[in-house]
Amino acid sequence: MQITDNTVVQLYCTLKDEHGEVLESGVGRAPMAYLHGHRNMIPGVEQALAGREAGERLSVTLPAAETYGERKDGLTQRVPVKHLTGATRWRPGMTAVVHTDQGHRQVTVLKVGKFMAEVDLNHPLAGRTLTFELEVVAVRPASEEEIAHGHAHGEGGHHH
């Protein structure tokens, strides 16, 4: 079955930076799953996967503008340390998650005080050319419930 809108795709992804260094890899774990055509994947990656089938491997290199955006200077904010999640002790350079009205947001800790932290609001991978090495594991039609919810369910997908 080919990857088209309203199909659930299970895949392994290895993310590399502009120097070929592995930043993240799902190989050796359960494959991730996403609902194709519902904005659940970086658009350039989703476009490259369209028409592919289980068993196919591909590599997609995308500029910053097509992944996490260009870095914006001065995009910093002071937030209460209690709003940072992901660790118990914070140090500059660490990545934290902050819960906002628009959902979860990854930030980079710049300075830490007793009660407040200064964070960089740029995504930690902003401004970088990234390569996505992909292996399509399975493709199946999405259920009506998955289409209504806008995401894949089950292994590698969303669990309610």
Buried (B, 14 or more C-beta within 10 A) or exposed (E): EEBEEBBBBBBBBBBBEEEEEEEEEBEEEEBBBBBBBBEBBBEBBBEBBEEBEBEBEBEBBBEBEBBBEEBEEEEBEEBEBEBBEEEEEBEEEBBBBBEEEEEEEBBBBBEBEEEBBBBBBBBBBBBBBBBBBBBBBBBBEBBEEBBEBEBBBEEBBBEE
